[in-house]
Amino acid sequence: MCYNARMTSGALVLGLIVVIAQTLVLFWLSRGLLFGYVMRTLAARSGGRWGRRLVALLRLPGNLLHEVSHAAAYLLTGYRIRALRTCWSDPEGRGYVEAGQPWSPLHWGPLSAALSCAAPLLVGALSIHALGLWLGIPLPALDVTAEGVGPAAAHTLTGAWRLLVQVDLLAWQTYAFWLLAFSIGAEMAPSGSDLRQGCVMLAVLVLLFAIGLIAVPQMELRPDRAEALLAGAAWLLSTLSTALFAGLIGCGVVGLLPAGLAWALRRRSRAAATGRGRSRRPSPKSPPRSDRRARASDRTSRRGPRR
């Protein structure tokens, strides 16, 4: 979105709405599909210590970027970092960042929490976009605020198809991109604690930004200053929209194969559970279930002789 003199503040507000919609879709794709469905399925069916370590290793690049994004947001808003743990070093397997005392006299806790809440999603989308450029992956990038929703939908289908059919399956860059993009995509969404701490203030900041877009033409500013402010807002929305679009395409296409694998694992587990349930029919000679539980409780509660 390149601002020009004929562009109104209403067009910029519409661009802001488009960016918010892209953010919400990317949040669902990351939190609901890649992490909530695929990663949790793999974690639940990775029996043993080495299986859990393998899942943690798959999460590590994205989780590290997630926590570093939090830390950068805290540092930029005037707070030190007391502790940083990834899913690999955290005993609970989650990862966290703990802010310390402020290093700058200009600090405000709610603002820091809001920016820290939004940082992983935005940094993750930018990282997938930059990763595609660096590894030579044909990842499409489109400014939805400038092109409109209709052309963006068509470009989404063609871009996803191009990403599927034009990659070189013999190149290491392809597999490096798919692994890193999947890890980043699964970990880029804010966690529940992030949303509780910064979601309200983040919504207030977005509302104030929209009010500012509407108010700038009404303020008694010199024309060149007003145009400079609106041009800066247009550049910001254009950059965010382009990065979010690349993140959406990358996460969506990269998540197809893991989502199919997770679906197959869940279906196999349900079929195995159904088969075990059918084989556990009580025989005519066996006592009722309540009696078996009572006898089992008697055996477990009875103290045996010490050896």
Secondary structure, DSSP 8 states (H G I E B T S, - for coil): ----TT--HHHHHHHHHHHHHHHHHHHIIIIIIIIIIIIHHHHHT--SHHHHHHHHHHHHHHHHHHHHHHHHHHHHTTEEEEEEE-TTT-TTSS-EEEEEEESSSS--HHHHHHHHHHHHHHHHHHHHHHHHHHHT-------HHHH-HHHHHHHHHHHHHHHHHSS-TT-HHHHHHHHHHHHHHHH-S--HHHHHHHHHHHHHHHHHHHHHHHHGGGS---HHHHHHHHHHHHHHHHHHHHHHHHHHHHHHHHTHHHHHHHHHHHHHHHHHHHHHHHHT---TTS--HHHHHHHHHHHHHS-----
